[in-house]
């Protein structure tokens, strides 16, 4: 029944038959689930010889063929091993109380075209062009794959900095936003290469934080999002906190205030991982909000809900393009507030933001 169903469906979804070649840019095992109130039926499509760019078309066409309003995708990533896999499609009823990433998470989430990997080959990269007659602020978003906007297994990227730039422009803040997102890199590796450069797991090269500020600055504000990979490798919280503190100090020593973006929730990690993350978040706030120059510590969970499947990639670890954009728009309000802070005594915006950070730290100590 499965074979005959697959044979009938194949002409409708435009996939090659027989499927001979291994996948080249999409890895892991994927399961496509089409919600329905009917009893589950199944079909198996073996050996997809389909590029990652064709996967989206396949899924959309499969959805149309099944007559389902939405499809869900589960993916077990193989970090660096590319191998043949199978696509299994089942018609099943969706469980509303369980995380299950949607196909929409890997599709375009906005009118903007996702960035190709080669467009981030040498970072920092300015993701927008600020225009206007007023002062143009400059912000650097620095971190790991969550900063890069890693999507579609590293084939495409949607940095949150792009949406943040849009949000800033919408409230009248002219700001050039640059991003340096080093996929797969830990805070410890970023500290070690602060004065040099790093090559990430997708082959893109980015400058160390100190070098980026020295060579591509000046910046009015730096947003640092790191620590997720350290947690995944089992590093002790105290070591990760120390490395993050060093990264922020690199900026402060150069007169640049910072915003700390904590590791986000990971829908794939379960409740145990979330307990660990919240414990780390508490320590991060206690540590950095008492550090002059850190103006805020942001919990991404406040902006991107873990329970909303459309906001996450199938791996349950990265934001989907839609999630990255929601995160960026949410950050825009905070960044606009910091950049618009009146400078006391005619001082620079950097001094003003640093002063605001000291006040926030004082309030945190008092509470």
C-alpha positions in Angstrom: 0.0 0.0 0.0 2.9 2.4 0.8 4.6 1.7 -2.4 1.5 2.1 -4.5 0.6 5.3 -2.7 4.1 6.7 -3.2 4.0 5.8 -6.9 0.7 7.6 -7.3 1.9 10.6 -5.5 5.3 11.0 -7.2 4.1 12.5 -10.5 2.1 15.1 -8.6 4.9 16.4 -6.5 7.5 16.4 -9.3 10.2 14.3 -7.7 12.6 12.1 -9.7 11.9 8.4 -10.0 13.8 6.3 -9.2 15.6 8.2 -6.5 19.2 7.3 -6.9 21.6 10.0 -5.7 22.2 10.8 -2.0 21.3 14.2 -0.7 24.1 16.8 -1.1 23.0 19.8 1.0 20.3 18.5 3.2 21.1 15.9 5.9 19.4 13.7 8.5 16.1 11.9 8.7 13.0 14.0 8.1 9.4 13.1 8.8 6.6 15.0 7.2 3.3 14.9 9.1 0.0 16.2 7.7 -2.6 16.9 10.4 -5.9 15.3 9.9 -8.7 13.9 11.9 -8.6 10.7 9.9 -6.9 7.5 10.8 -3.2 7.7 10.0 -2.1 6.4 6.6 1.5 6.4 5.4 3.7 6.6 2.4 7.4 6.2 2.1 9.5 8.1 -0.4 12.9 6.5 -0.4 16.3 8.1 -1.2 15.6 11.8 -1.9 18.0 13.0 -4.5 16.9 16.5 -3.8 18.9 19.6 -3.0 17.9 21.6 0.0 16.5 24.3 -2.2 14.2 21.8 -3.7 13.0 20.4 -0.4 10.8 23.4 0.2 9.1 22.9 -3.1 8.7 19.2 -2.4 7.0 19.9 0.9 4.7 22.5 -0.5 3.7 20.2 -3.4 3.3 17.3 -1.0 1.0 19.4 1.1 -1.1 20.3 -1.9 -1.3 16.7 -3.0 -2.4 15.5 0.4 -4.9 18.4 0.7 -3.6 19.2 4.1 -3.7 22.8 5.4 -0.3 22.4 7.0 2.7 20.1 7.3 5.0 19.5 10.1 8.6 18.5 9.8 10.9 16.6 12.2 14.6 16.5 11.5 17.4 14.7 13.3 20.5 16.7 12.3 23.8 15.0 11.5 26.1 17.9 12.1 28.7 17.3 9.5 27.8 13.9 7.9 25.9 14.2 4.7 24.2 10.9 3.9 21.2 9.4 2.0 18.0 9.6 4.0 14.3 8.8 3.6 11.3 11.1 3.7 8.4 9.5 5.4 5.0 11.2 5.2 2.2 10.3 7.4 -1.3 11.7 7.8 -2.0 12.1 11.5 -3.7 14.3 14.0 -1.7 17.1 15.4 -1.1 17.2 19.2 -1.5 20.8 20.3 0.5 20.3 23.5 3.7 19.0 21.9 6.4 20.9 20.1 6.4 20.0 16.4 8.1 22.3 13.9 6.2 23.4 10.9 7.3 23.5 7.3 6.6 27.2 7.3 9.7 27.5 9.6 12.0 26.6 6.7 10.3 28.7 4.1 10.7 32.4 3.5 9.2 34.2 6.5 9.1 37.7 4.9 9.3 39.6 1.7 13.1 39.6 2.1 15.1 36.9 0.4 17.1 34.8 2.8 20.9 35.3 2.6 23.0 32.7 1.0 26.0 31.2 2.8 28.5 33.0 0.6 26.9 36.4 1.5 28.3 35.9 5.0 31.6 34.5 3.8 33.6 37.4 5.4 32.1 39.0 8.5 31.2 41.5 10.0 28.7 42.2 7.2 26.4 45.2 7.1 22.9 43.9 6.6 21.3 47.2 5.8 22.1 50.6 4.4 21.0 53.4 6.7 19.8 56.6 5.0 18.6 59.9 6.3 19.9 63.4 7.2 20.2 62.7 10.9 23.0 61.0 12.8 23.5 57.4 11.8 24.1 55.0 14.6 26.1 51.8 14.2 25.3 48.5 16.0 27.2 45.2 15.9 25.5 41.9 16.5 28.1 39.4 17.5 27.7 35.7 18.4 27.1 32.2 17.1 24.7 30.6 14.6 21.7 32.3 16.3 23.2 35.6 15.4 23.9 34.5 11.8 20.3 33.3 11.5 21.3 29.7 10.6 18.4 28.1 8.6 17.8 25.2 6.3 20.8 23.3 7.7 23.1 26.2 6.9 22.1 26.7 3.3 20.3 30.0 4.0 20.5 32.6 6.8 18.2 35.2 8.3 20.1 37.3 10.8 17.9 38.9 13.4 19.9 42.1 12.8 18.0 42.7 9.5 14.6 42.8 11.2 16.1 44.9 14.0 17.3 47.4 11.5 13.8 47.6 10.0 12.3 48.1 13.4 14.7 50.9 14.2 14.0 52.6 10.9 10.3 52.4 11.6 10.7 54.4 14.8 12.9 57.0 13.2 16.3 55.7 14.3 18.8 55.6 11.5 21.1 52.8 12.2 23.6 50.6 10.3 23.5 47.1 11.6 26.4 44.7 11.1 26.4 41.0 12.0 29.1 38.5 12.8 27.6 35.1 13.5 30.0 32.3 13.8 28.0 29.0 13.5 29.0 26.3 15.9 31.5 28.4 17.8 31.6 28.6 21.6 32.1 31.7 23.8 35.5 30.2 24.8 36.6 30.0 21.1 35.4 33.6 20.6 37.5 34.7 23.6 40.6 32.9 22.3 40.3 34.5 18.8 39.2 37.9 19.9 42.2 39.6 18.3 42.3 37.4 15.2 39.6 35.5 13.2 37.6 32.3 13.2 36.2 30.0 10.5 32.9 28.5 11.5 31.3 25.1 10.7 29.8 26.2 7.4 33.1 27.6 6.2 32.4 31.3 6.8 35.1 33.5 8.3 34.5 36.1 10.9 36.8 38.6 12.8 37.3 38.2 16.5 35.3 40.7 18.6 38.2 43.0 19.5 39.4 43.0 15.9 36.0 43.7 14.5 35.5 46.7 16.8 39.0 48.0 16.1 38.8 47.6 12.3 35.1 48.0 11.5 34.1 50.4 14.3 33.3 52.7 15.8 30.0 51.1 17.1 27.5 52.7 19.4 26.3 49.3 20.8 27.3 45.6 20.6 24.8 42.8 21.1 26.4 39.6 22.1 24.6 36.2 21.8 26.8 33.3 22.8 26.9 30.4 25.2 24.4 28.0 23.6 27.2 25.8 22.1 29.1 25.9 25.4 26.0 24.6 27.2 25.5 21.9 24.5 29.0 20.7 25.1 28.4 20.4 28.8 30.7 23.3 29.9 30.2 24.4 33.5 28.1 27.5 33.9 30.8 29.3 35.8 33.3 28.8 32.9 30.7 30.0 30.3 29.9 33.0 32.4 33.5 34.0 32.7 34.0 33.8 29.0 30.9 35.9 28.3 32.1 38.4 30.8 35.4 38.6 28.9 33.6 39.2 25.6 31.7 42.1 27.1 34.8 43.5 28.7 36.5 43.5 25.3 33.7 46.0 24.2 33.7 48.0 27.4 37.5 48.5 27.3 36.9 50.1 23.9 34.2 52.4 25.2 31.3 50.4 23.6 28.3 49.4 25.8 26.8 46.0 25.3 23.5 44.1 25.5 23.7 40.4 26.5 21.4 38.0 24.7 21.0 34.9 26.7 20.9 31.4 25.2 17.3 30.9 24.0 15.1 28.0 24.9 15.6 24.9 22.8 12.3 23.1 22.0 14.3 19.9 21.2 15.9 19.9 24.6 13.0 19.2 26.9 12.3 20.4 30.4 15.7 19.5 31.8 17.5 21.7 29.4 15.1 24.5 30.1 15.8 24.3 33.9 19.5 24.5 33.2 19.0 27.5 30.8 16.9 29.4 33.4 19.5 28.8 36.1 22.2 30.1 33.7 20.0 33.1 32.8 19.7 34.0 36.5 23.5 33.8 36.9 24.1 35.8 33.7 21.9 38.6 34.9 23.5 38.6 38.3 27.0 38.7 36.8 26.6 41.1 33.9 24.1 43.7 35.2 26.7 44.5 37.9 29.3 45.1 35.1 29.5 48.8 34.1 28.8 49.0 30.4 26.3 46.2 30.1 23.0 47.9 29.6 20.6 44.9 29.5 20.4 41.2 29.7 17.6 39.9 27.4 15.9 36.5 27.7 15.0 35.5 24.1 12.1 33.5 25.4 10.3 36.7 26.1 10.3 37.5 22.4 10.3 34.0 20.7 8.0 31.5 22.4 9.3 28.0 22.5 5.8 26.6 22.0 5.2 28.3 18.7 6.5 25.8 16.1 6.6 28.3 13.2 9.3 30.2 15.0 11.8 27.4 15.1 13.8 25.4 12.7 13.1 21.6 12.4 16.2 21.0 14.6 14.4 22.6 17.5 17.6 24.6 18.3 17.7 27.5 15.9 15.2 30.2 15.2 13.3 29.8 11.9 13.6 32.8 9.5 10.2 33.9 10.9 11.5 33.5 14.5 14.7 35.4 13.8 12.6 38.3 12.3 10.3 38.3 15.3 13.3 38.4 17.6 14.9 41.3 15.7 11.7 43.3 15.7 11.4 42.7 19.4 14.9 43.9 20.1 14.4 47.0 18.1 12.5 48.8 20.8 15.2 48.1 23.4 18.0 49.2 21.1 16.1 52.3 20.0 15.7 53.3 23.7 19.4 52.8 24.4 20.5 54.7 21.3 18.1 57.5 21.9 19.2 58.0 25.5 20.1 61.7 26.0 23.8 62.2 26.6 24.3 63.8 30.1 26.4 67.0 29.9 26.8 66.7 26.2 28.6 63.4 26.4 28.6 60.7 23.8 25.8 58.2 23.2 28.2 55.5 24.4 28.7 57.2 27.7 25.0 57.7 28.1 24.2 54.1 27.4 26.9 52.9 29.7 25.4 55.2 32.4 22.0 53.7 31.8 23.5 50.2 32.3 25.0 51.2 35.6 21.6 52.4 36.8 20.0 49.1 35.7 22.6 47.2 37.6 22.0 49.3 40.7 18.2 48.5 40.5 19.0 44.8 40.1 21.2 44.9 43.2 18.6 46.7 45.2 15.9 44.2 44.2 
